[in-house]
Amino acid sequence: MNIKEYLRPDSLQQANELLSENGAVIIGGGAFMHLGDLEIEKAIDLQNLGLHYVEENNEFIEIGAMTTLRELEMNSIINKSFSGILSKAAASIMGVQVRNIATIGGSIYGKYGFSDLLTALLALNAQVELYNAGLMSLESYLESSMDKDIILKVRISKGVSKAYFECFKKVSADFSVLNTAAAIVKGKLRICVGARPARVRLAKGAMSFLNIIDSTNTAAEMAGILASEEIQFGSDIRASAEYRKELCRTLVKRCVLEVLQ
Ligand SMILES: Cc1cc2nc3c(=O)[nH]c(=O)nc-3n(C[C@H](O)[C@H](O)[C@H](O)COP(=O)(O)OP(=O)(O)OC[C@H]3O[C@@H](n4cnc5c(N)ncnc54)[C@H](O)[C@@H]3O)c2cc1C
């Protein structure tokens, strides 16, 4: 990565104005960007804008975009909320050195197919707030193709009664072969499958089926089968599509059992 001009704005308005200029990009932790052979005209560092925080009120937990994955792993509010799945998902990512610099904002903006964090966040029905586009569900954000914007924070409702995240990696410092998460949000079950290896998806068929069944074991078994049938899988150097499909059955069943028990 080669940066021609490095800028640290003191206000969001200034950051937004700079971002509208040709060749300007936001830098989060820079962990993923620096892997590429990028030529960056203007790098806008958000460090001075107070976006590094975890806050809790009666309804929500809010996480500033510059909060690192290590903070998600270690923060006491995040540890005790949402059955700890954000901390678990963050802790599964690479080593501490990477987690110390990679941010939640960069993880969301990248919309990476391999992401462990997106799978946990989507199961929790997280919302994302952007400077220009405002507040929207993570689900809508992932499906959108937006103009350049600044992610300000992630907001998660405290209406999550139970959640579980599971990922399967061949070695700990590798991308997941598959990851899954389930959560009960305001009484409704949500199931997500990521690292397919494409971007995370909600298993909507399995979710709607499960919302009308009450035997835990049958429900979990059926959820695994339905999710593995409705989700599309691909092959890459880590695993074949067929292998991922089988894995999906098992991991989804495990997640659903955990949240329904
Ligand atoms: C070697 C390596 C292995 C990894 N393995 C995994 C893994 O197994 N699982 C996993 O889930 N993740 C993994 N990650 C990804 C990591 O979790 C982060 O998602 C990634 O590093 C991006 O975060 P960042 O803060 O470094 O973003 P950056 O690299 O700084 O930026 C990434 C993109 O987001 C944009 N951006 C950053 N912040 C904002 C913002 N606030 N608003 C708007 N745009 C923004 C940047 O312009 C850029 O396009 C890995 C990363 C690395 C470096």
The ligand as a Gaussian input file, in Angstrom:
#p B3LYP/6-31G(d) Opt

LIG

0 1
 C       -4.354000     -11.345000       7.607000
 C       -5.788000     -11.102000       7.967000
 C       -6.633000     -12.170000       8.215000
 C       -7.967000     -11.967000       8.554000
 N       -8.772000     -13.027000       8.843000
 C      -10.056000     -12.822000       9.192000
 C      -10.930000     -13.900000       9.511000
 O      -10.556000     -15.067000       9.494000
 N      -12.205000     -13.615000       9.851000
 C      -12.664000     -12.329000       9.875000
 O      -13.837000     -12.103000      10.184000
 N      -11.872000     -11.287000       9.578000
 C      -10.585000     -11.512000       9.242000
 N       -9.782000     -10.459000       8.936000
 C      -10.396000      -9.161000       8.692000
 C      -10.384000      -8.269000       9.827000
 O      -11.246000      -8.792000      10.791000
 C      -10.957000      -6.889000       9.407000
 O      -12.231000      -7.101000       8.883000
 C      -10.178000      -6.213000       8.356000
 O       -8.843000      -6.133000       8.785000
 C      -10.743000      -4.816000       8.093000
 O      -10.659000      -4.015000       9.246000
 P       -9.679000      -2.771000       9.267000
 O      -10.079000      -1.918000      10.414000
 O       -8.268000      -3.216000       9.214000
 O      -10.103000      -2.045000       7.923000
 P       -9.195000      -1.397000       6.797000
 O       -8.260000      -2.408000       6.228000
 O       -8.631000      -0.131000       7.313000
 O      -10.330000      -1.031000       5.738000
 C      -11.058000      -2.029000       5.051000
 C      -12.054000      -1.308000       4.135000
 O      -13.022000      -0.629000       4.925000
 C      -13.024000       0.778000       4.670000
 N      -13.293000       1.405000       5.973000
 C      -12.648000       1.177000       7.143000
 N      -13.275000       1.814000       8.142000
 C      -14.326000       2.482000       7.607000
 C      -15.359000       3.319000       8.137000
 N      -15.463000       3.597000       9.452000
 N      -16.273000       3.832000       7.280000
 C      -16.207000       3.543000       5.955000
 N      -15.258000       2.764000       5.395000
 C      -14.337000       2.225000       6.214000
 C      -11.672000       1.078000       4.053000
 O      -11.728000       2.196000       3.188000
 C      -11.410000      -0.225000       3.277000
 O      -12.089000      -0.219000       2.040000
 C       -8.463000     -10.643000       8.624000
 C       -7.605000      -9.550000       8.382000
 C       -6.284000      -9.762000       8.087000
 C       -5.402000      -8.575000       7.887000

